[in-house]
Amino acid sequence: MTQLYEPIKTMAKKSGALQNSLASAERAFELLDREADVPERPDARPLARARGRVAFAHVSFGYEPGRLALEDVSFAVEPETKVGIAGHSGAGESTLINLLMRLHDPSAGRIELDGVDLRDYRLADLRRQLGIVLQDPVLFSASVADNIAYARPEATSREIEAAARAADAHDFIVRLPGGYDAQVGERGLRLSGGERQRISLARAFLTDAPLLILDEPTSSVDVRTEAAILAAMERLMAGRTSFMIAHRASTLEICDLRLALAAGRLVEAGPAAVAEPTLVPEAG
């Protein structure tokens, strides 16, 4: 009886753990079985490096049926243009950027990159064209060097340091215990908001993508830190088609043109944008 008791107790404990594991596996397989929100076409074309011309033609989109977050938005931007996007919260700025990253597809109209509908590109190739700096940078519980090299794991230490210098991050990094090997903690909790943002900028420099998206990059920093980050952003935006969302007018001063959104509609556009973009016919 004594010899039989221990195996039975173990089986009872394992039964409970197994049920928990089965429930977790069911949720995991349910996620894997979901269809992609933006399916890739079987004949999608590759894209090595974009020139950077972006055109929105009568684009509308809604997260819910009957309620549009963007309505009939049209403009065109030439390569290497710095675009500032302004509007009150909920005006549609983030939705416009989400469509450009193809996190969603328009419900009407089309978005083109270099004269080709975004839906005709391979999804992975399209997203490799984008460097992204968010309001709340996504950092991982790893070293500073690993976080900078996230988009390019094969980058050398010299390339990582060059990107950090371009982002005005090198000086504070070398003061950390361990320098580039210092652990940043979960979501970068061991760093200040400005330091996290500069690591995010260094990551974008290292990615070297032809298109750049800056979503409220200075909203969580003080005025002094903002000046340093803006200087780094100007260097980052040089030679790239850039889209910057900002509510501070001073932040948008470095842009070439300004798009203003209100209630999902484009109400103001700078001289470099056109109301009715000329779409280039697709090859083939």
C-alpha positions in Angstrom: 0.0 0.0 0.0 2.8 2.4 0.8 4.6 1.7 -2.5 1.3 2.2 -4.4 0.4 5.5 -2.7 3.2 7.7 -4.1 2.6 6.8 -7.8 -1.1 7.5 -7.3 -0.4 10.8 -5.7 1.9 11.7 -8.5 -0.7 10.7 -11.2 -3.3 13.0 -9.5 -0.9 16.0 -9.5 0.1 15.3 -13.1 -3.6 15.1 -14.1 -4.2 18.7 -13.0 -1.0 20.0 -14.7 -2.0 18.2 -17.9 -5.4 19.9 -17.9 -3.8 23.3 -17.5 -1.4 22.4 -20.4 -4.2 21.3 -22.6 -6.1 24.5 -22.0 -3.0 26.6 -22.9 -2.3 24.4 -26.0 -5.9 24.9 -27.1 -5.5 28.7 -27.0 -2.1 28.5 -28.8 -3.6 26.4 -31.6 -6.6 28.7 -31.9 -4.2 31.6 -32.5 -2.2 29.7 -35.0 -5.3 28.7 -36.9 -6.6 32.3 -37.3 -6.5 33.7 -40.7 -4.2 36.7 -41.3 -5.9 40.1 -41.2 -3.9 41.1 -44.3 -3.4 38.0 -46.5 -0.5 37.9 -48.9 -1.4 37.3 -52.6 0.0 34.1 -54.1 1.7 36.1 -56.9 3.0 38.9 -54.6 6.0 40.7 -56.0 9.4 41.0 -54.2 10.7 44.4 -53.1 14.4 44.9 -52.5 14.6 48.6 -51.6 11.9 51.2 -52.2 12.5 54.6 -53.7 10.0 56.1 -51.3 7.1 57.6 -53.3 3.9 57.1 -51.3 0.4 57.8 -52.6 -3.0 57.5 -50.9 -5.9 57.5 -53.4 -9.4 58.0 -52.0 -8.6 55.8 -49.0 -11.3 55.0 -46.5 -11.1 52.6 -43.6 -13.2 51.7 -40.5 -12.5 49.4 -37.6 -16.2 48.8 -37.2 -18.9 48.5 -39.9 -20.6 51.8 -40.6 -18.0 53.9 -38.7 -15.1 55.2 -40.7 -11.8 56.1 -39.0 -10.5 57.5 -42.3 -12.7 58.8 -45.1 -11.6 59.6 -48.7 -8.0 60.6 -47.9 -5.9 61.4 -51.0 -2.3 62.8 -51.2 1.0 61.9 -52.7 4.5 62.3 -51.3 7.7 62.3 -53.2 10.8 60.3 -52.1 12.9 61.8 -49.2 10.0 64.1 -48.1 9.6 64.8 -44.4 5.8 64.6 -43.7 4.3 65.9 -40.4 0.9 64.6 -39.5 -1.2 66.6 -37.0 -4.6 66.2 -35.5 -6.5 65.9 -32.2 -6.6 62.5 -30.6 -8.9 60.2 -32.6 -8.5 62.2 -35.8 -7.1 59.2 -37.7 -3.3 59.8 -37.6 -2.4 56.4 -36.2 -4.9 54.7 -38.5 -3.2 56.3 -41.5 0.2 55.0 -40.3 -1.3 51.6 -39.6 -2.5 51.4 -43.2 0.9 52.4 -44.5 2.5 49.6 -42.5 -0.2 47.4 -43.8 -1.5 46.3 -40.4 -4.9 46.7 -42.1 -6.0 47.0 -45.7 -8.2 49.9 -46.8 -12.0 49.2 -47.2 -11.9 51.6 -50.2 -9.3 53.2 -52.3 -5.6 52.2 -52.5 -2.2 53.0 -51.1 0.8 52.9 -53.4 4.5 52.6 -52.8 6.6 53.5 -55.9 3.5 53.2 -58.1 2.5 49.7 -56.9 -0.4 48.8 -54.6 0.8 47.8 -51.2 -1.3 44.6 -51.5 0.8 43.5 -54.4 4.1 43.3 -52.4 5.3 40.5 -50.3 4.4 41.4 -46.8 7.8 40.7 -45.2 9.6 42.7 -48.0 7.2 45.6 -47.5 7.7 45.8 -43.8 11.5 45.7 -44.2 11.2 49.1 -45.9 10.0 50.7 -42.7 12.0 52.0 -39.8 9.7 52.7 -36.8 10.1 54.8 -33.7 7.1 54.8 -31.3 5.9 57.0 -28.5 6.6 54.2 -26.0 9.7 52.3 -27.3 9.5 48.5 -27.2 12.7 47.3 -25.4 13.4 43.8 -24.3 15.0 42.4 -21.2 18.4 42.1 -22.8 21.5 44.1 -23.3 21.7 47.6 -24.8 23.5 46.1 -27.8 20.9 43.4 -28.3 18.1 46.0 -28.2 19.8 48.2 -30.8 20.5 45.2 -33.1 17.0 43.8 -32.8 16.2 44.4 -36.5 19.6 43.3 -37.6 20.9 40.6 -35.4 24.0 40.0 -37.6 25.2 43.6 -37.1 28.7 44.0 -35.8 29.7 45.8 -32.6 31.2 48.6 -34.7 27.9 49.1 -36.7 25.9 49.1 -33.4 28.2 51.8 -31.9 28.0 53.9 -35.1 24.1 53.8 -34.9 24.3 54.7 -31.2 26.5 57.7 -32.0 24.2 58.9 -34.7 21.3 58.7 -32.3 23.2 60.7 -29.7 23.1 57.6 -27.4 26.7 56.5 -27.2 27.7 58.9 -24.3 25.1 57.7 -21.9 25.5 54.1 -22.9 29.2 54.0 -22.0 28.4 55.5 -18.6 26.2 52.5 -17.8 27.7 49.7 -15.7 28.7 47.3 -18.5 28.3 49.8 -21.3 26.8 48.1 -24.4 26.4 44.9 -22.4 24.3 46.5 -19.7 20.9 44.9 -19.1 18.0 47.4 -19.6 15.5 45.4 -17.6 11.9 44.5 -18.6 10.6 47.1 -21.1 13.7 49.2 -20.4 12.8 50.0 -16.8 16.4 50.7 -15.9 16.5 53.6 -18.4 14.9 57.0 -18.5 12.3 57.9 -21.1 14.8 59.9 -23.1 17.4 57.1 -23.0 14.8 54.5 -24.2 13.9 56.8 -27.0 17.5 57.2 -28.2 18.0 53.5 -28.2 14.9 53.2 -30.4 16.4 55.8 -32.7 19.7 53.9 -32.8 17.8 50.8 -33.8 16.2 52.8 -36.7 19.6 54.1 -37.8 20.9 50.5 -37.9 17.8 49.3 -39.8 18.6 51.9 -42.5 15.1 51.6 -44.1 14.0 53.9 -46.9 10.8 54.8 -45.1 10.6 56.1 -41.6 7.6 56.3 -39.2 7.8 58.4 -36.0 4.8 58.2 -33.8 4.8 60.9 -31.1 8.6 60.3 -30.5 9.0 63.2 -28.1 5.7 63.3 -26.2 7.1 61.7 -23.0 10.3 63.6 -22.6 11.2 67.1 -21.3 12.0 70.1 -23.5 15.8 69.7 -23.1 15.7 66.0 -24.0 13.4 66.8 -26.9 15.9 69.1 -28.5 18.6 66.4 -28.5 16.1 63.8 -29.8 14.9 66.2 -32.6 18.5 66.8 -33.7 19.0 63.0 -33.9 15.7 62.6 -35.8 16.7 65.2 -38.3 19.8 63.1 -39.1 17.7 60.0 -39.2 15.1 61.5 -41.6 17.8 62.7 -44.1 17.5 60.8 -47.4 14.3 59.0 -46.3 10.6 59.4 -46.8 9.4 60.2 -43.3 6.1 60.4 -41.6 6.0 62.0 -38.1 2.9 62.2 -35.9 3.1 64.9 -33.3 0.9 67.2 -31.3 3.6 69.7 -30.5 3.9 72.3 -33.3 7.6 72.7 -32.5 8.2 69.0 -33.3 6.8 69.4 -36.8 9.0 72.4 -37.7 11.6 70.0 -39.1 9.1 68.6 -41.7 8.8 69.7 -45.3 5.0 69.4 -45.4 2.2 69.1 -43.0 -1.0 67.0 -43.2 -3.8 67.9 -40.8 -6.6 65.4 -40.1 -9.9 66.0 -38.4 -12.6 63.3 -37.8 -10.9 61.0 -40.3 -10.7 63.5 -43.2 -7.7 65.3 -44.6 -8.4 69.0 -44.0 -5.0 70.5 -44.7 -2.0 69.6 -46.8 1.3 71.3 -47.5 2.4 72.3 -51.0 4.3 69.1 -51.7 1.1 67.0 -51.4 -1.5 66.9 -54.1 -5.2 66.4 -53.7 -5.6 63.9 -56.6 -2.4 61.8 -56.9 -1.6 60.4 -60.3 -1.3 56.7 -59.9 1.2 54.8 -62.0 -0.3 51.8 -63.8 1.0 48.5 -62.5 3.4 46.6 -64.7 1.9 43.4 -66.3 
